[in-house]
Amino acid sequence: MTYLYSRACPSHEEGLRRLHEAAGDAGVNLRLSLREVLDDREAERRRFPGSPTYLIRGRDLASPPEGVAFQAEACRAYTLPDGRVGPLPDRAQLADALHRAAQRERAA
C-alpha cells in the first residue's frame, strides 16, 4: 500500500492514523510506503488528486473526483457513506477496502 500526501494539507497526519486504525479493524498487516508529493510535476506523474491518497497495488481506493487538477498542494475530498464530503474517507470504508485487497491477494 502507498500513502501519498502533501504537508500543505492539514489532514495528512490524521489520514495516516486512520489508515493504521482501519488496518487493525480489518485484521490486515500493512506493508506501507509513504510518499510525500513535493511538486506539481510529481503530482501530475502520480495522478495525485490531493492529500491524502490511498493506493492499493497502485490503484486509488476511491474514485477521484472528475476534472480535478493534479497539484502537489491540493487537499482531497472523499464522499462519505451518508453522502457528505470530508477530507478523509470513513474508517469503515478504509477497513473494507483493505480487507477486500487482502482477500484478493490471498486468492492469487
N, C-alpha and C positions, 0 to 999 in steps of 0.2 A: 504494500500500500504506500502511496505517496501523498504527503500532505503539502500542498502548495499554499504559500501565504505571503502577505506583504505586511511589514511592520507598520505601514501607514494606516492599516485597518485595525481599529481597536478590538475587534472580536477575535483576532487570531489566537491569542493565548487561551481564551475560553473555548474556542473551537477545538484546540488540541486536547484540552482537558476533557471535553465532551466526547471526543473520539475514544480516549482511553476508557472512559466510563462505559461507553456503548460496547466496546470490545469485551469488557468484563460482563456486561449484561448478556452478550451473545455467546460467551464462553470461548472466545477466539483469542489466540495469542497473536499480537500484532507484530509483523515484520514491517517496520515503519521507516520510511525515508522522508526526511524533512527537507524541503526546498524553498528557500526564500526567492521570490521573483523580484529582481532588482531593477529592471528597466523595461521599457515598452517593447523593445526588440525581443527580449526573452518572453514577455507576456504573449506576444504575437506567435512566437515559435511554439510555445507550450499550449497555445489556445486557452489562455488563462482568463476566465470570465470574472475574476475577482477573488478576494480573500475572505474566508479560506475556501479552497477547493480540495475535495477528497477524490483521489484516483485509486481505483482498484484494478490492478493489472492494466494500468494506463487508461482506463475508462472512467469518466466522470460518474459518480454515483447518482447525481441529479442532472436532469436536463438543464443546461444553461439557458437563460432567457434569450429569446431571439433578438438579433440586432445589437447585442452588447459589444462594445469595442473592447479589444484586448489591451488593457493598460495595467502597468505594474502597481499603481497606487489605488486601484479600484477595490471597493468592498463588494462582496457578493450578497445577493438576496436569494432566499430559499422560500418556497411555498410550503407552509406548514399544513399538517393534516386537517386543521379546521378552516383552511382557506386563507388565513392571514399570511403575511410575508414577514420574514425575520432575517437577521444577519447570519443565523446558523440553522442547519437542519435540526429537526426534532431528534432527541436522543434515541427514541424508539425507531425512527427511520434509519438512523445510522446503524443501530444494532441489527436491524433486519437486513440491511444491505451487506453488512459484514458476515452475518450468518449464511445468507444465500451464497456469497462468494466462497466461503469455507466449504459449503456443501458441494459446489461445482468443482472446487479443487480436489476434494476427496474422491469425487466420481471420475475424475480424469485419469 
